[in-house]
Amino acid sequence: MDIALIPPDDPIADDLAAVGALRALADQLEDSAVERALRAGWGWAQIAEALDVTRQAVHKKHLRRVASLGLDLRRRNNG
């Protein structure tokens, strides 16, 4: 982002920066919760239901990261 485009001390810019920070925090919390759920034996379908998204969406978003952690991702109950 070109910082020169944002006027200094702009409250709207502060609001948008806060939204961006909250999104980043929410992503970190989701990553952690999905990892814990998989370690506890939850399936992708259970995780997706808890997050109110499709199984495909949660799988696509998290598979590569959790696979790199060495988690056993063989077929689990309910997905």
C-alpha positions in Angstrom: 0.0 0.0 0.0 1.3 3.4 -0.9 1.3 5.3 2.4 1.4 8.6 0.6 -2.2 8.1 -0.4 -3.5 8.1 3.2 -3.8 11.5 4.8 -2.0 11.6 8.2 -4.3 11.2 11.3 -7.2 10.1 9.2 -9.8 8.3 11.5 -11.1 6.3 8.5 -7.6 5.0 7.9 -7.3 4.1 11.6 -10.6 2.2 11.3 -9.5 0.3 8.3 -6.2 -0.6 9.9 -8.1 -1.9 12.9 -10.2 -4.1 10.6 -7.1 -5.4 9.0 -5.5 -6.2 12.3 -8.7 -8.0 13.5 -8.8 -10.1 10.3 -5.2 -11.1 10.9 -6.0 -12.1 14.5 -9.1 -14.0 13.4 -7.0 -15.9 10.9 -4.4 -16.8 13.6 -7.1 -17.9 16.0 -8.8 -20.0 13.2 -5.4 -21.7 12.3 -4.8 -22.6 15.9 -8.4 -23.9 16.5 -8.3 -26.0 13.3 -4.9 -27.5 14.3 -6.2 -28.3 17.8 -9.4 -29.9 16.4 -7.4 -32.1 13.9 -5.1 -33.2 16.7 -8.1 -34.1 18.8 -9.5 -36.3 16.0 -12.1 -34.0 14.5 -12.8 -34.4 10.8 -12.9 -31.7 8.2 -16.7 -31.9 8.0 -17.0 -31.3 11.8 -14.6 -28.4 11.7 -16.4 -26.9 8.7 -19.7 -27.2 10.5 -18.3 -25.5 13.6 -16.9 -22.6 11.4 -20.1 -22.4 9.3 -18.3 -23.0 6.1 -18.1 -25.9 3.6 -15.8 -28.8 4.1 -14.1 -27.9 0.9 -13.5 -24.4 2.0 -11.9 -25.3 5.3 -9.9 -28.1 3.7 -8.6 -25.8 1.0 -7.6 -23.1 3.4 -5.9 -25.3 6.0 -4.7 -28.5 4.4 -1.2 -27.4 3.2 -0.4 -25.7 6.5 -1.5 -28.6 8.8 0.1 -31.2 6.5 3.4 -29.3 6.9 3.1 -29.8 10.6 3.2 -33.6 10.2 -0.3 -34.2 11.4 -1.8 -37.6 10.6 -4.6 -36.5 8.2 -5.9 -39.9 7.2 -9.6 -40.2 6.8 -11.2 -39.2 10.1 -14.7 -39.6 11.5 -17.3 -37.4 9.9 -15.1 -36.1 7.1 
